[in-house]
């Protein structure tokens, strides 16, 4: 067989071989297969962060209310959780320590209007990413009750909602117990949100 015959035979073999499949580019494959899951993960991450904020503000208010019921000084703060949540308000670390109670039973929890406003704002963020309208409506009932409680508690106007305001704002003990006490509005809201997030996984 001559050199020309060898070359022609090789060319005929290469023409008979099937072409290799065209593989999608890595970026295209990632976009096509991961996007829906990525969106779901992002939604869960947002609701998880909102729930963590709810727990933080609920704990601050509950610690303040508990401190008002005891003569013992509170031990520990929520500083590490505040920093983890990137909340640049170091004065919040002293909420329980600065809580006071009058002889008539009225209680002053520092920054109570701000804390309640932040709790409600975090709840709104949580509800915004719920895919079940029925579940959102159920928690929205608690949100309405919290709005009414905030209107009753806020005696210093919009400024107290925007930034923590120094100065005592004494509120009736029964009102704060209904909001911050065991099985109060804050407790029930956080518990329900925890259940909804667990169902979403």
N, C-alpha and C positions, 0 to 999 in steps of 0.2 A: 504494500500500500504506500503510495507516494505521500509526501508532506501535504500536498493539496487535498488528497483524499482524506487524510487524517483531520485536517482543519474543517472540511465540509461535514464530516461525520460528527464532530464535536458540536458544530453549530446546529445540526439537525437534532441532536440530543437535547441541547439547551432550549430549542424551540418547543420540544415536546413536554418539557417539565412545566408543571403548573406554577404560576406566579405566586410568590409568598403573599399571605393575606396582609392587607393594610391595617395596621394597629392604630387605634385612636391615640392622639397625643395625651400625655399624662394629665395635663391640665383639663382637657375636655372630659376625660374619664372621671376625674374627681368631681367636676361640676355636675355631670349627668347623674352620678350615683349618690352623691352626698348631699346635694342641696336640700331635698325635703327633710332629711334627718337633721341637717344643720339648723334649719329653721326651727324645728321642734326643740332641739337642744338649746337654742338661744332663748326660746320662750320659757323653757323650764328654768334656765339660768336666771332670767329676769324675775320670775315668780319666786324662785328660791332666795334671791337677794332681797326682794321685797318682804318675804316672810321673816328673814333674818333681822331686818330693820323693825318689823312689827314686834318681834320678840324683845329687841333691845329697848324700845320705848315703853313697851308694856312692863318690862322688868324695872326700869327706872321709876315709873309711876307706882308700881306695886311696892318697891323697896321704900319709896318715900312714905306711902301710906302705912306700911308696916312699922317704919321708924316712929311714926306719930303715935303708935299704940304702945310703945315701950319706952321705958326710961333708960334703957341701955343704948350706948352709942353703936351705930352700925359698924360692922367690920367689912373691909373690902370694898372695891368699887367695880364698875364695869368698864374701866379705862381700856383694857386690852380689846374688848369687843368694839368700843367706840373707835379706836384706832384702826382696827381691822375693817370697819365699815367706812373708813375715810371721813368720819364726822369730825370736823375741826372745831369742836366746842368743848375745850377742857373743863369749863365750868360745870358741865353736866356730870362730871365725876363726883361732885359734892351734893347732888340732889338729896340723897338720904340724910347726909350729915346736917344739911341746912334746914331740913323740914322741922316745923314747929307746930305746937298745938296749944290753943288757949284753954282757959278754964271752962269756957262755955262749950267746948267740944269742936270749935271751928279749927280747921287745919290749913296751914300754908305749905304747900309743896312748891319749892322753887321752880319757876319756869313752867308751871302746870299748863298754861295756855299753849305755849310753844310745843311742849311734849305731846299734848293731845293733838295739836294740829299736824305734827310730824307723823304721828301714828295714823291719822286719817289719810294723810297724803300717801303713806306707804301702802295702806289698804287699797286706795284707788289704783296704784300701780299694779298691785297684785290682781285686782279684779280685771284690769285691762287686758291681761294675757290669758284669762280663763276661756277655754273653748266651749264650755257648757253654759249656755245662757241661764238655765235653771239654777245651777249652782251659784252663778254670779248674783242672781236675783235674791237667793237666800241670804248670802252674806251682805248684800246691799241693805237688807232690813236692819242688820246690826250697824251698818255704816250710817243709816239715817238716825238711829238712836244715839250714836256717837256724836253726830253733828248737833243734835239737840242738846246733848250734855255739854258740848263745847260752848254753845251759845250761852248756856246757863253759867258755865265756869269762867268764861272770858269777860272780865270786868274792866279790862284795860285797853281794849280796842285792837285794831289790826296790827299795830306795831308789836304787840306782845306775841302775835302769831309768827311774825317774820323773823325775829331774833329773840333769844332769851333775855327777859327783862328782870333786872334786880328789883328787890322790893317785895314785901310780903303781900300776898293776895289770899286772904283767909276765906275759905269756902266751908259750907256746912259738912260736918262729918258724914252724915248719911248720903249726901251727894257723891262724895269721893269714894265711899264704900261701894256705892252702886257702880261706879266706874272702875275703880282700881282694886277693890277687895276681891277675896276669893270667890270665884265663879261670877265675877262682875262682868261688865261689858267687854273689857279688854281681854280677860281670860277666855270668854266664850268666843270672841272673834279670832284670837290666835288659834285656839283649839280647832275651830272649824276650818280655818285656812290650812292648818297642818293636815287635816283629813283630806281636803281637796287636792293638795299637792301630792300626797301619798297615792291617791286614786289616779292621778295623771301619769305616774310612772308606769 
